[in-house]
Amino acid sequence: MRWLISTFTSSVGKKLMMALTGLGFCGFLGVHLAGNLSLYAGADAFNSYAKHLHSLGPLITIAELGLLGMAVVHVLTGLTLFWQNLRARPSRYAVDRRAGGRTLGSATMPYTGIVLIIFVLWHLTDFHFIEKGGTTIFTIVSNALAKPSLAIFYVACMIVAAIHVSHGLWSAFQTIGLNHPKYTPIIKGAGLIFSLVVGFGFGLIPIYFLFV
């Protein structure tokens, strides 16, 4: 048990937890996006999809608790690593931060992460914990995203999400050991494609409701 605790409290262990939870969230994003595409099919299709999810009962509760646990680990670990990097920065101020192939995604990971925390809290408040009454979930979503200010906010956050994922996905694979000159470019390319799918897939939804 001691070795397990020491492993996950080390810098390597923290990065491993970030990688595993990050991959978990990427999987969730893919599933969530696939379900949200039913919005384009209209109210009946999306309400039926939402009803099917709720019919799963305890399984949904377990999945939500799992996501909450991953979020707590991912956020706290990320903030800890960010703080440790800030403390170490004075001793390496002379290092060229542009070296090592830094990208927009890698350079802004902590900041895009904080924006995504704010977005998720807003998203849950507006769509998950809202008092629905007799209103269908399709009506709630469509009415909210048809407001220009919220649509712009949503699209901006999806751009941030794409930037975050563009680095996070391939970095996670690198952390768990899938780092090879032959395969790393493929993983980076796949990460970029997935980030674009996430950004466009979610970002086009509010644009759709603005004009329908």
TARA-V868416 format. One record per residue. N is the residue number from 1. RES is the residue in one letter. NEAR is the number of other ideal C-beta (glycine too) atoms within 12 Angstrom. Layout:
BEGIN
n:N res:RES near:NEAR
n:N res:RES near:NEAR
END
This chain:
BEGIN
n:1 res:M near:7
n:2 res:R near:8
n:3 res:W near:10
n:4 res:L near:12
n:5 res:I near:10
n:6 res:S near:13
n:7 res:T near:16
n:8 res:F near:22
n:9 res:T near:18
n:10 res:S near:18
n:11 res:S near:19
n:12 res:V near:18
n:13 res:G near:22
n:14 res:K near:28
n:15 res:K near:29
n:16 res:L near:27
n:17 res:M near:32
n:18 res:M near:36
n:19 res:A near:32
n:20 res:L near:26
n:21 res:T near:32
n:22 res:G near:38
n:23 res:L near:30
n:24 res:G near:26
n:25 res:F near:35
n:26 res:C near:34
n:27 res:G near:23
n:28 res:F near:26
n:29 res:L near:31
n:30 res:G near:23
n:31 res:V near:19
n:32 res:H near:27
n:33 res:L near:29
n:34 res:A near:18
n:35 res:G near:26
n:36 res:N near:35
n:37 res:L near:22
n:38 res:S near:25
n:39 res:L near:36
n:40 res:Y near:23
n:41 res:A near:16
n:42 res:G near:19
n:43 res:A near:24
n:44 res:D near:15
n:45 res:A near:20
n:46 res:F near:28
n:47 res:N near:24
n:48 res:S near:20
n:49 res:Y near:28
n:50 res:A near:27
n:51 res:K near:19
n:52 res:H near:17
n:53 res:L near:23
n:54 res:H near:18
n:55 res:S near:12
n:56 res:L near:15
n:57 res:G near:12
n:58 res:P near:11
n:59 res:L near:14
n:60 res:I near:18
n:61 res:T near:14
n:62 res:I near:13
n:63 res:A near:20
n:64 res:E near:21
n:65 res:L near:14
n:66 res:G near:19
n:67 res:L near:25
n:68 res:L near:21
n:69 res:G near:19
n:70 res:M near:28
n:71 res:A near:25
n:72 res:V near:17
n:73 res:V near:26
n:74 res:H near:36
n:75 res:V near:27
n:76 res:L near:21
n:77 res:T near:32
n:78 res:G near:34
n:79 res:L near:22
n:80 res:T near:24
n:81 res:L near:29
n:82 res:F near:23
n:83 res:W near:15
n:84 res:Q near:18
n:85 res:N near:21
n:86 res:L near:15
n:87 res:R near:12
n:88 res:A near:14
n:89 res:R near:14
n:90 res:P near:10
n:91 res:S near:10
n:92 res:R near:13
n:93 res:Y near:10
n:94 res:A near:9
n:95 res:V near:14
n:96 res:D near:10
n:97 res:R near:15
n:98 res:R near:11
n:99 res:A near:11
n:100 res:G near:10
n:101 res:G near:18
n:102 res:R near:16
n:103 res:T near:23
n:104 res:L near:20
n:105 res:G near:30
n:106 res:S near:26
n:107 res:A near:19
n:108 res:T near:24
n:109 res:M near:33
n:110 res:P near:27
n:111 res:Y near:20
n:112 res:T near:33
n:113 res:G near:33
n:114 res:I near:20
n:115 res:V near:24
n:116 res:L near:35
n:117 res:I near:25
n:118 res:I near:20
n:119 res:F near:27
n:120 res:V near:30
n:121 res:L near:18
n:122 res:W near:21
n:123 res:H near:28
n:124 res:L near:17
n:125 res:T near:16
n:126 res:D near:23
n:127 res:F near:31
n:128 res:H near:23
n:129 res:F near:14
n:130 res:I near:18
n:131 res:E near:11
n:132 res:K near:18
n:133 res:G near:9
n:134 res:G near:8
n:135 res:T near:17
n:136 res:T near:21
n:137 res:I near:32
n:138 res:F near:30
n:139 res:T near:23
n:140 res:I near:29
n:141 res:V near:35
n:142 res:S near:28
n:143 res:N near:21
n:144 res:A near:28
n:145 res:L near:34
n:146 res:A near:22
n:147 res:K near:17
n:148 res:P near:16
n:149 res:S near:14
n:150 res:L near:27
n:151 res:A near:28
n:152 res:I near:17
n:153 res:F near:23
n:154 res:Y near:34
n:155 res:V near:28
n:156 res:A near:24
n:157 res:C near:31
n:158 res:M near:36
n:159 res:I near:29
n:160 res:V near:33
n:161 res:A near:41
n:162 res:A near:36
n:163 res:I near:31
n:164 res:H near:42
n:165 res:V near:40
n:166 res:S near:35
n:167 res:H near:35
n:168 res:G near:44
n:169 res:L near:40
n:170 res:W near:34
n:171 res:S near:33
n:172 res:A near:35
n:173 res:F near:27
n:174 res:Q near:27
n:175 res:T near:28
n:176 res:I near:21
n:177 res:G near:16
n:178 res:L near:21
n:179 res:N near:19
n:180 res:H near:13
n:181 res:P near:9
n:182 res:K near:9
n:183 res:Y near:16
n:184 res:T near:19
n:185 res:P near:16
n:186 res:I near:17
n:187 res:I near:29
n:188 res:K near:29
n:189 res:G near:17
n:190 res:A near:22
n:191 res:G near:34
n:192 res:L near:25
n:193 res:I near:21
n:194 res:F near:33
n:195 res:S near:36
n:196 res:L near:24
n:197 res:V near:26
n:198 res:V near:38
n:199 res:G near:30
n:200 res:F near:21
n:201 res:G near:31
n:202 res:F near:37
n:203 res:G near:30
n:204 res:L near:27
n:205 res:I near:36
n:206 res:P near:32
n:207 res:I near:22
n:208 res:Y near:25
n:209 res:F near:30
n:210 res:L near:22
n:211 res:F near:13
n:212 res:V near:16
END
